């Protein structure tokens, strides 16, 4: 994969990145195959709270055994009594997603690109280049689309941060970052914003199905 920004998504590059992400963090498979019905119901309730309120849900009112199972499946994490649930982070990160209803934070660049479509709200993503520290800002529509004038604002770098992925938020997400195109030439694996958005929408498509009331 090259660092050259593109205006259109290359389907082969998107598929390769998506397969790699599913292999490293098989969230959808875990929720389909390993979670029990009660845990899936709790997972949906947590997602609905994030989407409807734009804030981190408290553990109060949720089944604690289901929350424990979600944590074991690396699908949710409890932070000071609040529930992080990728792509949504309880803690502030260097990737802010500003919507008309407030600001949320993402664990990775893929998470940030997924959020507007999940929330059905246009958003401005603000972050910094992972290599230079320079500011990056661009807009994503409520359908998850990039504006033509923003399509080359950044690329997304995929860098290995751990040999063993035990937790997405610690071992994988920190390596999936936005980078300014002019600083990305030395990186081994990058995707354009258009390609990265396509990966993000495909990876979290199962969450959108759940939110619509469809079964996994």
Backbone torsions as a table, in degrees:
resi	resn	phi	psi	omega
1	UNK	NA	140.8	-177.3
2	UNK	-103.6	168.8	179.8
3	UNK	-94.4	0.4	-177.7
4	UNK	-69.1	124.0	-179.9
5	UNK	-65.4	147.5	-178.2
6	UNK	-130.3	149.6	178.5
7	UNK	-88.6	-16.3	179.4
8	UNK	-128.3	151.4	-179.2
9	UNK	-81.1	131.3	173.9
10	UNK	-84.6	116.7	-172.4
11	UNK	-62.1	-34.6	-179.7
12	UNK	-69.6	-40.5	177.4
13	UNK	-66.2	-41.2	178.1
14	UNK	-61.9	-47.2	-178.7
15	UNK	-63.0	-42.3	179.9
16	UNK	-62.6	-43.7	179.5
17	UNK	-67.2	-39.4	-179.7
18	UNK	-65.0	-43.3	178.2
19	UNK	-62.5	-40.7	177.8
20	UNK	-63.7	-40.0	179.6
21	UNK	-68.0	-42.7	176.7
22	UNK	-61.4	-38.0	179.5
23	UNK	-67.3	-43.3	-177.7
24	UNK	-73.5	-34.3	-176.8
25	UNK	-139.8	81.9	-174.6
26	UNK	-79.2	59.3	-174.6
27	UNK	-62.1	-48.1	-178.3
28	UNK	-61.3	-45.5	179.9
29	UNK	-62.0	-40.8	179.1
30	UNK	-62.1	-42.6	-179.5
31	UNK	-70.0	-32.2	178.7
32	UNK	-75.9	-45.3	-167.4
33	UNK	-102.1	-27.6	-171.4
34	UNK	-110.2	-27.7	-179.2
35	UNK	-78.8	140.6	174.9
36	UNK	-80.4	171.4	-176.1
37	UNK	-59.6	-42.7	-178.6
38	UNK	-63.8	-37.1	179.6
39	UNK	-69.4	-39.8	176.7
40	UNK	-63.5	-37.9	178.0
41	UNK	-64.5	-40.3	178.0
42	UNK	-66.7	-40.1	178.4
43	UNK	-59.2	-46.1	178.3
44	UNK	-62.3	-41.5	-179.8
45	UNK	-62.8	-39.0	177.4
46	UNK	-65.1	-45.6	178.1
47	UNK	-60.4	-44.4	-180.0
48	UNK	-60.8	-40.0	178.9
49	UNK	-63.3	-44.0	177.8
50	UNK	-60.5	-48.3	-174.5
51	UNK	-68.7	-40.2	-175.0
52	UNK	-80.6	-28.9	-176.5
53	UNK	-109.6	-21.6	-176.8
54	UNK	69.9	15.5	179.7
55	UNK	-132.5	161.5	-178.4
56	UNK	-72.0	127.7	177.5
57	UNK	-72.6	146.3	174.3
58	UNK	-81.2	155.1	178.0
59	UNK	-66.8	-19.1	-179.2
60	UNK	-61.3	131.1	177.8
61	UNK	92.4	-8.9	177.2
62	UNK	-102.1	150.4	177.8
63	UNK	-67.9	121.5	-173.3
64	UNK	-71.4	-31.6	176.5
65	UNK	-65.6	-39.2	176.9
66	UNK	-66.5	-39.7	176.8
67	UNK	-63.1	-39.1	177.4
68	UNK	-62.6	-40.0	179.5
69	UNK	-68.6	-39.4	177.1
70	UNK	-61.6	-38.7	177.0
71	UNK	-65.5	-40.9	179.4
72	UNK	-64.9	-30.8	178.6
73	UNK	-86.0	1.0	-178.1
74	UNK	61.3	33.6	-179.9
75	UNK	-102.7	-16.5	178.9
76	UNK	-155.4	157.4	-178.4
77	UNK	-143.0	137.3	179.8
78	UNK	-93.7	125.8	179.1
79	UNK	-129.5	108.1	-180.0
80	UNK	52.6	44.2	177.3
81	UNK	79.0	4.2	177.9
82	UNK	-113.6	154.9	-172.8
83	UNK	-108.0	111.2	168.2
84	UNK	-80.5	142.1	-178.2
85	UNK	-149.3	99.5	-178.0
86	UNK	-46.4	130.1	15.7
87	UNK	-87.8	2.8	-171.5
88	UNK	-93.4	127.3	-178.7
89	UNK	-107.0	131.5	173.3
90	UNK	-65.5	-46.4	-177.0
91	UNK	-77.9	147.4	174.7
92	UNK	-66.9	135.4	177.1
93	UNK	-121.8	179.9	178.4
94	UNK	-85.9	13.2	174.6
95	UNK	-122.9	98.2	-178.4
96	UNK	-97.5	137.0	179.4
97	UNK	-117.0	104.7	-175.1
98	UNK	-94.3	118.8	176.1
99	UNK	-113.8	170.4	177.1
100	UNK	-61.1	-16.0	-176.0
101	UNK	-102.7	-4.8	-179.7
102	UNK	147.3	-172.4	-177.4
103	UNK	-115.8	131.8	174.4
104	UNK	-118.1	168.1	-179.0
105	UNK	-127.4	144.5	-175.0
106	UNK	-112.4	152.2	176.9
107	UNK	-78.1	-33.7	-175.1
108	UNK	-144.5	171.7	177.3
109	UNK	-63.3	-38.7	177.7
110	UNK	-62.5	-40.8	178.4
111	UNK	-62.8	-44.1	-179.9
112	UNK	-61.1	-41.5	-179.5
113	UNK	-70.1	-25.6	179.9
114	UNK	-78.2	-28.1	-169.2
115	UNK	-61.0	-48.2	-176.0
116	UNK	-55.5	-42.4	-179.8
117	UNK	-68.6	-38.6	177.2
118	UNK	-63.0	-38.9	-178.0
119	UNK	-84.5	-12.1	-174.8
120	UNK	55.0	44.9	-178.9
121	UNK	-145.8	135.3	174.0
122	UNK	-61.6	149.4	-176.8
123	UNK	-148.3	152.8	170.8
124	UNK	-107.5	124.5	178.5
125	UNK	-95.3	126.0	177.9
126	UNK	-122.1	130.4	-178.6
127	UNK	-157.1	-167.8	176.1
128	UNK	-131.0	148.7	177.1
129	UNK	-58.9	129.0	-177.7
130	UNK	-66.2	-18.8	-178.8
131	UNK	-98.5	-41.8	-173.7
132	UNK	-106.6	-19.7	-175.8
133	UNK	82.6	1.0	179.4
134	UNK	-71.3	151.3	-177.4
135	UNK	-69.3	144.5	174.6
136	UNK	-131.8	133.1	178.5
137	UNK	-148.3	134.0	176.5
138	UNK	-157.9	166.2	-175.2
139	UNK	-110.4	143.1	174.8
140	UNK	-124.0	135.5	-178.8
141	UNK	-75.3	171.8	178.8
142	UNK	-65.4	-17.0	176.3
143	UNK	-93.5	5.0	178.4
144	UNK	83.0	15.4	-176.8
145	UNK	-96.1	151.1	178.3
146	UNK	-95.8	143.5	174.2
147	UNK	-73.2	147.5	-177.9
148	UNK	-57.0	-37.7	-178.0
149	UNK	-72.0	-13.4	-178.9
150	UNK	-104.8	-5.0	-167.5
151	UNK	-61.0	-27.7	-178.9
152	UNK	-111.4	23.5	179.6
153	UNK	-67.3	-28.7	-175.5
154	UNK	-160.0	169.3	164.7
155	UNK	-122.4	169.3	177.0
156	UNK	-112.3	124.6	-179.8
157	UNK	-95.4	139.8	175.5
158	UNK	-115.1	106.0	-177.9
159	UNK	-120.7	140.5	-179.8
160	UNK	-76.0	127.0	179.0
161	UNK	-115.9	-10.4	-179.5
162	UNK	-154.5	145.5	176.0
163	UNK	-80.2	-18.9	-179.6
164	UNK	-132.9	121.1	-177.4
165	UNK	-95.9	98.2	176.7
166	UNK	-93.6	-35.8	178.2
167	UNK	-135.9	128.6	-179.7
168	UNK	-54.1	-46.3	-172.1
169	UNK	-67.8	-22.6	-178.2
170	UNK	-105.7	-35.2	-167.8
171	UNK	-107.1	-11.3	-177.9
172	UNK	-130.1	-53.0	-175.6
173	UNK	-55.5	-39.7	-178.8
174	UNK	-62.0	-15.7	179.0
175	UNK	-94.0	-2.1	-178.7
176	UNK	-107.7	94.4	-168.1
177	UNK	-129.1	157.1	171.7
178	UNK	-79.9	139.2	179.5
179	UNK	-138.0	140.1	174.1
180	UNK	-67.2	138.0	-175.6
181	UNK	-54.4	-36.6	-176.1
182	UNK	-71.9	-12.6	179.8
183	UNK	-106.6	4.4	-169.7
184	UNK	-99.6	-1.1	-172.9
185	UNK	-60.1	-31.0	-176.2
186	UNK	-81.9	-8.4	-176.4
187	UNK	-81.8	145.3	-175.8
188	UNK	-79.0	-36.2	-174.8
189	UNK	-134.8	116.7	174.2
190	UNK	-138.7	158.7	172.1
191	UNK	-127.7	150.8	172.7
192	UNK	-66.8	167.1	176.4
193	UNK	-61.4	-40.2	179.9
194	UNK	-62.8	-43.7	178.3
195	UNK	-66.4	-41.4	-179.5
196	UNK	-65.3	-38.9	176.6
197	UNK	-63.0	-40.4	178.5
198	UNK	-63.2	-40.3	176.4
199	UNK	-63.4	-45.9	-178.4
200	UNK	-60.1	-45.2	-177.9
201	UNK	-67.2	-36.8	179.1
202	UNK	-71.6	-40.3	-177.3
203	UNK	-65.1	-40.2	-177.2
204	UNK	-99.4	15.3	178.7
205	UNK	-60.3	-33.3	-179.2
206	UNK	-65.8	-32.1	176.3
207	UNK	-67.3	-40.7	178.1
208	UNK	-63.2	-36.8	175.9
209	UNK	-62.3	-46.2	179.0
210	UNK	-59.8	-44.2	-177.3
211	UNK	-65.0	-26.4	176.8
212	UNK	-84.8	-5.0	179.1
213	UNK	93.8	8.0	178.7
214	UNK	-85.5	149.3	177.7
215	UNK	-79.5	152.2	175.9
216	UNK	-71.3	NA	NA
